[in-house]
Amino acid sequence: MGTINYLNALKLQGKLVSDRKAQKITNTLLSLQHPPTYTLGKRKTDHNFLVPEPELIHMGAELHYTQRGGDVTFHGPHQAILYPIISLRGIGVGARSYVEKLEQTMIELAAMYGFEAHPGHKGEIGVWVGDGKIGAIGVRIQSGITSHGLAFNIDCPLWDFR
């Protein structure tokens, strides 16, 4: 879909979740990028993330609080953002298994390019290459329908992760 503002993508996801719940559409996958954007999930446990919003604006980034699971995530150029809109009941998968499948997908993608990726340690959601996190996961499940998803770093400028 190209580069789409985070709030526009969020609005689209909301419509697609409603349409999927009403069985107006089948399972759908949004593939896109965002301009530099930081999102904070419901956990918001990273107390080091205290950059004042004016500083983010100066950096050219946006900050959005979300209703997805997870903590702080950077979204931006040179990153694959995937938002699956899927009926978990329809495919017979539970929430934990779904997140594990997202992790496995990123691990397999990294392997296709010669990188040995692995899931995080206990309590860490996402995918790492060595000690560096290469993929983040933050999902929301409403009435068995998924939204949000994963951010997989391809060639991101590292200053975005300060």
N, C-alpha and C positions, 0 to 999 in steps of 0.2 A: 504493500500500500504506500510505500515511500515514507517520508517524514511527516508525522502528524502530531499536532499539539496534544499534550497529555489529556487535557480536559475534554477535547473533542473525541479522543479515543475512549475515554471513560464513559462519555455519553453514548457512544456507539455500542460499547459493551453492554450498557444497561438495556438498550433497546433489544439487542440480540439475545440477552438472557431472558427478557420477557417473551420474545418471539419463540425461543427454544422451549421455554416452560409451557407455552400455549401450543406447542408442536406445529408452529407455523414455518419453522426452518429445521433443518437437520443439524447435526454437530458441525461446528464452524471453527476455523482457525484464522485468526488475524495475525499477519506477519508485517511488522512495521518498525520504524525507528521514531524516536522522539528527539526534539531539540533538548539541550541539557536540562534535565529535570531530576530532582531528588524527591522521592516519595517516602513517607513514613507509614508503616503498617500499624496494626493495632497493638503490637508489642512495644514499640517505641522504647526499647531498652538501651539504645546506644546513647548514653548520656554525654559522650564526647561530641555528638553532633549538635553543637550549639551555635552554629554559624548564624549570625543575625540575617534576617531576610534581606535587608539592604545590601549586605555583602554578596549574597547569592545573585541579586539583581545586577550588581556591578560585575559579577563573573558571567553574566548572561544566562543564569540558570533560574528555574522556578522551583518552588517547594510546595508539595501537596500532601496533606494528611489523607490517608485512605482507609477503607474498611476491609482491606485484604489482610491476611495473616502476614507475619514477618516483621522485619525491622526496617531500617533505613536502606534504600536501594537507589543507586544512580542509574538513570536511563539517559542515553544520548547517542550521538553519531557513532558509527562503527560498532554497533551493538545490535544483535538480533533480539528483537522483542517479539515474543509469541504469546498471544492471548487466546487459549482454547476456550470455546463456548461449547461445553460438552455435558450431556446428561450422564452422570456417573451411574445412575440406576439403569439407564438404557444399555450400558456396556458392562454392568455387573462389577464395578470397581468401587472400593471404598476410598475415603479421603487419604488415608496414609499410603495406600498402594498407589494412588494417583500421583502423589508427590514423589514417591520412589520411582515411578515410571518417568516423570519429568527429569529427575536426576539421571536416570539411566540413559535417557535420550541424549542429554548433554555429554555424558561420558562417551557414548558411542560416536557422537559427532566429533568430539575432540580426538578420538582414536583415528578417525578417518583422515585427520590431518597430522598424525604422528605424535600426538600428545597423550600422555598417560594421566588421565584425570581420575578422580575418586570422590566419593561423597565425603561430607564433613565428618568430624568426630561426633560422638553422641551429643545430641541437642543442637547440632549445627545443620541447618538446611541449606543445600546448594551443592556446588561442585568446585573442587580445587585441583590445581596442577601444582604439585609440591605444596608449598605453604601459601600460594596465591590463589585467591578465589577468582574463578573464571565464570561462574554462573550463579545467579541468584534466583530464588523461587519465592513467590508470594501469591497465594491464591485466595479466592473467596468462593465459597460454595453456598448457594442459596437454593433451597428446595431441591437439592441434588444437582444443580446446574453450576458449572464452574465459570469463573471469570478471572481476570488478571492472569498471571502465569509465570513466565520466566524471562530473564534478561541474560543473554549469553555474550560475553565480551569477545569480540573478534580482533579489533585493532583500535582500542580506545586509548586516547591520551591519558596517561596515568595521573595528571594533575587533577582530573575530574574526581579522583578518589581520595583527595587530601582530607 
